[in-house]
Amino acid sequence: MAPDLVSTFWDDNQAWITAILSIAIALVVAYLLDRALAHRAPKLAEAVARGELSAAADTRLRFVRRLVYAVIVLLGVAVALAQFDGINRLAASLLASGAIAAAILGFAARQTLANLVAGIMLAITQPIRVGDYVVVEDQYGVVEDIRLNYTFLRTLGGQQIVVPNEKLASGILRNDTLGEGTVTPDAHIWVPFHVDAARAVAALADETAHGVTVAETSVDGFRLTVSGDPCPPPERAPREAELRLRCLARLRDDGLLSPGE
């Protein structure tokens, strides 16, 4: 009697059981493969490069891991959906009107697809890497993670910023880590118009031993740009704050600014 009940239950629920098993297997395989890649990365780096995993390799590996994970899960979902006759008929009808379906799906998912394609391009071209110090839309911080659709940035103040990959791929960003690995801090000092610009430039040039330029003028005054000594990217913000304080103190000591300015 029991085998008959099992057979009947299987016949009545075969599609659902197969679908659930397909998704479960896909999730397990994706998780195990992701863990295996994460575990093998440092050992592979040590065997090949005899050192730690580079920022470029780490970024590509992270992206590949997530891409493989997403593909396996999507395949599992596709196999699960294929068990239902209604889904198959719906897919057949969509294929019959492929142009309309493609247009509708493309329009609905254009932002998601744009971010995904941008993420692939970022992983290949490497304008930014995990651990790089970058400026994105006036936000300065370190790249914590690059995912399929979004990049996570941690500011020096500890805030986490989520940036769509499309903005990174199509916008202008500054990477302070690429190249020599050092940056030149720049401080911007606004000075009222009644101050002698030539004296202010000379005083700040003497104070910092670097070039000083009049970068901008407005109805309220003019802006001086002062450079400092090169430093590692993580020290940029505190160095610029220190440079601004030194410049303001020097202008006040020389009588160019009053204590209230």
C-alpha positions in Angstrom: 0.0 0.0 0.0 2.8 2.4 0.9 4.6 2.1 -2.5 1.3 2.9 -4.2 0.9 6.0 -2.1 4.4 7.1 -2.9 3.9 6.5 -6.6 0.6 8.4 -6.5 2.1 11.3 -4.7 5.0 11.4 -7.1 2.7 11.3 -10.2 0.6 14.1 -8.7 3.5 16.4 -7.6 6.3 15.4 -10.0 6.6 18.9 -11.5 6.7 20.6 -8.1 9.2 18.1 -6.6 11.5 18.4 -9.6 11.3 22.2 -9.6 12.2 22.4 -5.9 15.0 19.9 -6.2 16.4 21.8 -9.2 16.5 25.1 -7.4 17.9 23.5 -4.2 20.7 21.7 -6.2 21.5 24.9 -8.1 21.8 26.9 -4.8 24.0 24.2 -3.2 26.3 23.9 -6.2 26.6 27.7 -6.6 27.4 28.1 -2.9 30.0 25.3 -2.9 31.7 26.6 -6.0 31.7 30.1 -4.6 33.3 28.9 -1.4 35.8 26.9 -3.3 36.9 29.8 -5.5 37.2 32.1 -2.4 39.3 29.5 -0.6 41.6 28.7 -3.5 42.3 32.4 -4.4 45.0 33.1 -1.8 46.7 29.8 -2.5 46.6 30.4 -6.2 48.1 33.8 -5.8 50.9 32.4 -3.6 51.7 29.6 -6.1 51.7 31.9 -9.1 53.0 35.2 -7.9 54.6 34.2 -4.6 52.7 36.9 -2.8 49.3 38.2 -1.8 46.5 38.4 -4.3 46.8 41.6 -6.3 44.0 44.2 -6.3 43.3 43.6 -10.0 43.1 39.8 -9.6 41.0 40.1 -6.5 38.5 42.4 -8.3 38.2 40.0 -11.2 37.9 37.0 -9.0 35.1 38.6 -6.9 33.2 39.5 -10.1 33.6 36.0 -11.7 32.5 34.3 -8.4 29.3 36.3 -8.4 28.7 35.9 -12.1 29.1 32.1 -11.9 26.8 32.1 -8.8 24.1 34.0 -10.7 24.4 31.9 -13.8 24.0 28.6 -11.9 21.0 29.9 -9.9 19.4 31.2 -13.1 19.9 27.8 -14.7 18.3 26.1 -11.7 15.3 28.4 -11.9 15.0 27.8 -15.7 15.0 24.0 -15.2 12.4 24.4 -12.4 10.1 26.5 -14.6 10.5 24.1 -17.5 8.7 21.4 -15.4 5.4 23.2 -15.8 3.5 22.9 -19.1 1.9 26.4 -18.7 5.4 28.0 -18.5 6.4 26.1 -21.6 3.4 27.3 -23.5 4.0 30.8 -22.3 7.7 30.6 -23.4 6.6 29.3 -26.8 4.2 32.1 -27.3 6.8 34.6 -26.3 9.3 33.1 -28.8 6.6 33.3 -31.5 6.4 37.1 -30.8 10.1 37.4 -30.0 10.6 41.0 -31.3 7.8 42.3 -29.1 8.8 40.3 -26.1 12.5 41.4 -26.5 11.4 45.0 -26.7 9.2 44.8 -23.6 11.8 42.9 -21.5 14.6 45.1 -22.7 12.7 48.3 -21.8 11.7 46.9 -18.4 15.2 45.7 -17.5 17.3 48.4 -19.3 18.7 49.8 -16.0 19.5 46.4 -14.6 21.1 45.2 -17.8 23.1 48.5 -18.2 24.5 48.1 -14.7 25.3 44.4 -15.3 27.1 45.2 -18.6 28.9 48.1 -16.9 30.0 45.7 -14.1 31.5 43.3 -16.7 33.4 46.2 -18.3 34.7 47.4 -15.0 36.0 43.9 -14.2 37.7 43.7 -17.5 39.2 47.2 -17.9 39.9 47.7 -14.2 39.6 51.5 -13.9 39.0 50.8 -10.2 39.8 47.8 -8.1 39.0 46.6 -4.6 41.1 48.6 -2.2 41.6 51.6 -4.5 41.0 55.2 -3.2 38.7 57.0 -5.6 36.6 60.1 -6.0 33.1 59.5 -7.4 30.8 62.5 -7.7 32.7 64.4 -5.0 32.7 61.4 -2.7 36.2 60.2 -1.6 36.8 56.8 -0.2 38.1 53.2 -0.6 36.4 50.7 -2.9 35.1 47.9 -0.7 33.4 45.7 -3.2 32.4 45.5 -6.9 29.3 43.5 -7.5 27.3 42.6 -10.6 25.2 45.8 -10.5 26.6 48.0 -7.8 30.0 49.1 -6.3 30.4 49.8 -2.6 32.5 52.7 -1.5 33.6 53.4 2.1 34.3 57.1 2.8 37.0 58.2 5.2 34.3 59.1 7.7 33.0 55.5 7.7 29.9 56.0 5.6 29.1 53.4 2.9 28.0 54.6 -0.5 26.4 52.4 -3.1 27.1 53.5 -6.7 25.4 51.9 -9.7 28.0 50.4 -12.1 26.6 52.4 -15.0 27.6 55.7 -13.4 31.2 54.4 -12.9 31.5 53.2 -16.4 30.0 56.3 -18.1 31.1 59.0 -15.6 34.3 60.7 -14.6 36.1 59.3 -11.6 39.6 59.9 -10.1 41.6 56.9 -8.9 44.4 57.9 -6.5 45.8 54.4 -6.1 46.7 53.8 -9.8 50.1 55.0 -11.0 52.7 55.8 -8.4 50.5 55.1 -5.4 50.9 58.6 -4.0 48.7 61.7 -4.3 49.2 65.5 -3.8 46.8 67.0 -1.3 45.2 70.3 -2.5 43.7 72.8 -0.1 41.3 75.5 -1.3 41.3 78.8 0.7 38.7 81.5 0.1 40.0 85.0 0.7 38.0 88.3 0.8 38.6 90.8 -2.0 40.0 93.4 0.3 43.1 91.1 0.9 46.1 91.7 -1.4 46.1 88.6 -3.6 49.8 88.9 -4.4 50.8 89.0 -0.7 48.5 86.1 0.1 50.0 84.0 -2.7 53.5 84.8 -1.6 52.8 84.1 2.1 51.2 80.7 1.4 54.0 79.8 -1.0 56.5 80.6 1.7 54.6 78.6 4.2 54.1 75.4 2.2 57.1 75.6 -0.2 54.7 74.7 -3.0 52.9 76.4 -5.8 49.9 78.6 -5.0 47.5 79.7 -7.7 44.4 81.9 -7.8 41.9 79.3 -9.0 38.7 81.2 -9.0 37.1 84.6 -8.3 33.6 85.6 -7.3 31.7 88.6 -6.0 32.7 87.7 -2.5 36.4 87.1 -3.0 38.9 84.7 -4.6 39.9 81.1 -4.1 43.5 80.1 -3.7 44.7 76.5 -4.4 47.6 75.3 -2.3 49.4 72.0 -2.8 51.1 69.9 -0.2 53.7 67.2 0.0 52.8 63.9 -1.7 51.3 61.3 0.6 49.6 57.8 0.4 45.9 58.0 -0.6 44.5 57.1 2.9 46.2 60.2 4.3 44.9 62.7 1.8 41.9 64.0 3.7 43.8 64.6 7.0 46.7 66.2 5.2 44.3 68.6 3.3 42.6 69.5 6.6 46.0 70.2 8.2 47.1 72.2 5.2 44.0 74.4 5.3 44.6 75.2 9.0 48.3 76.1 8.3 47.3 78.4 5.5 44.6 80.2 7.5 46.9 80.6 10.5 49.7 82.0 8.2 47.3 84.6 6.6 46.1 85.7 10.1 49.7 85.9 11.4 50.6 88.1 8.4 47.7 90.4 9.1 45.9 89.5 5.8 42.9 88.0 7.6 41.3 89.2 10.8 40.5 86.7 13.6 36.9 86.6 12.6 37.6 85.7 8.9 
